[in-house]
């Protein structure tokens, strides 16, 4: 993910200030010593605003748990993190999400039989599936 593609989080919106964004936008036009000082000022200001935010909202305002207890899961957290990940990390998140969903389905009694190799293969992204199939073909050719 390039710097221009970075997305703001709920915390960024909660503590954000358009004046700080203006200062950040002006940084490239300053001399190096001024950039350093202004960057420290902006980050210090963001830290102070973050501390104030949590002091004022000690009831867990940002917690998903307070919104809907049934919805809270590791899969939900992975989906929330996914937009900030690069392509490779997103593929890993997809695999983890599928594994967690399968595990949840199995523990709830929806599936009693062990996972088949095909089911395990379905957890992999298509590119990884192709690589694994190529390796299998190579091993079969070597075995003959």
Sine and cosine of phi, psi and omega as CSV:
sin_phi,cos_phi,sin_psi,cos_psi,sin_omega,cos_omega
0.00,0.00,0.81,-0.59,-0.02,-1.00
-0.98,0.21,0.26,-0.96,-0.01,-1.00
-0.86,0.51,-0.58,0.81,-0.03,-1.00
-0.95,0.32,-0.34,0.94,-0.03,-1.00
-1.00,-0.02,-0.07,1.00,-0.04,-1.00
-0.87,0.50,0.68,-0.74,-0.02,-1.00
-0.96,-0.28,0.50,-0.87,0.06,-1.00
-0.99,0.14,0.56,-0.83,0.06,-1.00
-0.99,-0.10,0.11,-0.99,0.06,-1.00
-0.86,0.50,-0.59,0.80,0.03,-1.00
-0.90,0.43,-0.66,0.75,0.04,-1.00
-0.85,0.53,-0.68,0.73,0.01,-1.00
-0.92,0.39,-0.61,0.79,-0.04,-1.00
-0.92,0.38,-0.61,0.80,-0.05,-1.00
-0.98,-0.22,-0.10,0.99,-0.10,-1.00
-0.91,0.41,0.37,-0.93,0.02,-1.00
-0.49,-0.87,0.75,-0.66,-0.06,-1.00
-0.91,0.42,-0.42,0.91,0.05,-1.00
-0.92,0.39,-0.63,0.77,0.04,-1.00
-0.91,0.42,-0.63,0.78,0.04,-1.00
-0.90,0.44,-0.61,0.80,0.04,-1.00
-0.90,0.44,-0.67,0.75,0.03,-1.00
-0.90,0.43,-0.66,0.75,0.03,-1.00
-0.88,0.47,-0.64,0.77,0.00,-1.00
-0.92,0.40,-0.46,0.89,-0.02,-1.00
-0.99,0.11,-0.25,0.97,-0.08,-1.00
-0.79,0.61,-0.72,0.70,-0.05,-1.00
-0.88,0.47,-0.29,0.96,-0.04,-1.00
-1.00,-0.07,0.04,1.00,-0.01,-1.00
-0.98,-0.20,0.34,-0.94,0.13,-0.99
-0.93,0.36,0.38,-0.92,-0.07,-1.00
-0.80,0.59,-0.75,0.66,0.01,-1.00
-0.87,0.49,-0.61,0.79,0.03,-1.00
-0.94,0.34,-0.60,0.80,0.05,-1.00
-0.87,0.50,-0.70,0.71,-0.02,-1.00
-0.88,0.47,-0.75,0.66,-0.03,-1.00
-0.90,0.43,-0.69,0.72,-0.03,-1.00
-0.93,0.37,-0.62,0.79,0.05,-1.00
-0.88,0.47,-0.69,0.73,0.03,-1.00
-0.89,0.45,-0.66,0.75,0.02,-1.00
-0.88,0.48,-0.72,0.69,-0.03,-1.00
-0.89,0.45,-0.73,0.68,-0.02,-1.00
-0.91,0.41,-0.62,0.79,0.06,-1.00
-0.88,0.47,-0.69,0.72,0.01,-1.00
-0.89,0.47,-0.67,0.74,0.03,-1.00
-0.90,0.44,-0.63,0.77,0.04,-1.00
-0.89,0.46,-0.71,0.71,0.01,-1.00
-0.89,0.46,-0.68,0.74,0.01,-1.00
-0.91,0.41,-0.58,0.82,0.04,-1.00
-0.92,0.40,-0.71,0.71,0.02,-1.00
-0.88,0.47,-0.68,0.73,0.04,-1.00
-0.89,0.46,-0.66,0.75,0.00,-1.00
-0.85,0.53,-0.73,0.68,-0.04,-1.00
-0.97,0.24,-0.44,0.90,0.11,-0.99
-0.93,0.37,-0.65,0.76,-0.02,-1.00
-0.98,0.21,-0.40,0.92,-0.07,-1.00
-0.85,-0.52,0.77,0.64,-0.06,-1.00
-0.95,0.30,0.04,1.00,0.02,-1.00
-1.00,0.07,0.15,0.99,0.03,-1.00
0.98,0.18,0.64,0.77,-0.08,-1.00
-0.81,0.59,-0.55,0.84,-0.04,-1.00
-1.00,0.01,-0.04,1.00,-0.08,-1.00
-0.98,0.22,0.79,-0.62,0.07,-1.00
-0.92,0.39,-0.44,0.90,-0.02,-1.00
-0.86,0.51,-0.57,0.82,-0.03,-1.00
-0.97,0.25,-0.26,0.96,-0.04,-1.00
-1.00,0.07,-0.74,0.67,-0.09,-1.00
-0.31,-0.95,0.98,-0.22,-0.09,-1.00
-0.89,0.46,-0.49,0.87,-0.01,-1.00
-0.95,0.32,-0.39,0.92,-0.11,-0.99
-1.00,0.04,-0.26,0.97,-0.10,-0.99
-0.96,0.27,0.86,-0.51,0.06,-1.00
-0.37,-0.93,0.24,-0.97,0.06,-1.00
-0.90,0.44,-0.56,0.83,0.02,-1.00
-0.90,0.44,-0.66,0.75,0.04,-1.00
-0.89,0.46,-0.66,0.75,0.02,-1.00
-0.90,0.44,-0.68,0.73,0.02,-1.00
-0.87,0.49,-0.65,0.76,0.03,-1.00
-0.91,0.40,-0.54,0.84,0.03,-1.00
-0.95,0.33,-0.54,0.84,-0.03,-1.00
-0.99,0.15,-0.48,0.88,-0.13,-0.99
-0.79,0.61,-0.67,0.74,-0.03,-1.00
-0.88,0.47,-0.32,0.95,-0.03,-1.00
-1.00,-0.06,-0.08,1.00,-0.06,-1.00
-1.00,0.00,0.40,-0.92,0.12,-0.99
-0.98,0.20,0.05,-1.00,-0.10,-0.99
-0.85,0.53,-0.73,0.69,-0.02,-1.00
-0.89,0.45,-0.70,0.72,0.01,-1.00
-0.90,0.43,-0.59,0.81,0.04,-1.00
-0.90,0.44,-0.62,0.79,0.05,-1.00
-0.90,0.45,-0.67,0.74,0.03,-1.00
-0.90,0.44,-0.67,0.74,0.03,-1.00
-0.88,0.48,-0.65,0.76,0.04,-1.00
-0.87,0.49,-0.70,0.71,0.02,-1.00
-0.89,0.46,-0.72,0.69,0.01,-1.00
-0.88,0.47,-0.66,0.75,0.02,-1.00
-0.88,0.47,-0.69,0.72,0.02,-1.00
-0.91,0.42,-0.64,0.77,0.04,-1.00
-0.90,0.44,-0.69,0.72,0.00,-1.00
-0.91,0.42,-0.65,0.76,0.03,-1.00
-0.90,0.44,-0.68,0.73,0.03,-1.00
-0.89,0.46,-0.69,0.73,0.00,-1.00
-0.89,0.46,-0.68,0.74,0.01,-1.00
-0.90,0.44,-0.69,0.72,0.02,-1.00
-0.89,0.46,-0.64,0.77,-0.01,-1.00
-0.93,0.37,-0.64,0.77,-0.03,-1.00
-0.96,0.29,-0.40,0.92,0.02,-1.00
-1.00,0.07,0.03,1.00,0.08,-1.00
1.00,0.04,0.10,0.99,-0.01,-1.00
-0.96,0.30,-0.42,0.91,-0.04,-1.00
-0.66,-0.75,0.90,-0.44,-0.05,-1.00
-0.98,-0.18,-0.36,0.93,-0.05,-1.00
-0.99,0.14,0.45,-0.89,0.03,-1.00
-0.91,0.41,0.39,-0.92,0.01,-1.00
-0.93,0.38,0.68,-0.73,0.06,-1.00
-1.00,0.07,0.32,-0.95,0.07,-1.00
-0.84,0.54,-0.57,0.82,0.02,-1.00
-0.91,0.41,-0.64,0.77,0.04,-1.00
-0.91,0.41,-0.68,0.74,0.04,-1.00
-0.89,0.47,-0.65,0.76,0.00,-1.00
-0.89,0.46,-0.56,0.83,-0.04,-1.00
-0.92,0.40,-0.31,0.95,0.04,-1.00
-0.95,0.30,-0.39,0.92,-0.05,-1.00
-0.99,0.15,0.52,-0.86,0.12,-0.99
-0.90,0.43,0.41,-0.91,-0.05,-1.00
-0.79,0.61,-0.65,0.76,0.00,-1.00
-0.88,0.47,-0.68,0.73,0.02,-1.00
-0.92,0.39,-0.61,0.79,0.05,-1.00
-0.87,0.49,-0.70,0.71,0.02,-1.00
-0.88,0.48,-0.68,0.74,0.02,-1.00
-0.88,0.47,-0.71,0.71,-0.01,-1.00
-0.90,0.44,-0.66,0.75,0.04,-1.00
-0.89,0.46,-0.64,0.77,0.04,-1.00
-0.89,0.46,-0.69,0.73,0.02,-1.00
-0.89,0.45,-0.67,0.74,0.03,-1.00
-0.88,0.48,-0.69,0.73,0.02,-1.00
-0.89,0.45,-0.65,0.76,0.02,-1.00
-0.90,0.44,-0.69,0.73,0.01,-1.00
-0.91,0.43,-0.63,0.77,0.05,-1.00
-0.90,0.44,-0.65,0.76,0.01,-1.00
-0.91,0.42,-0.63,0.78,0.02,-1.00
-0.93,0.37,-0.53,0.85,-0.04,-1.00
-0.96,0.29,-0.35,0.94,-0.04,-1.00
-0.99,0.14,0.00,0.00,0.00,0.00
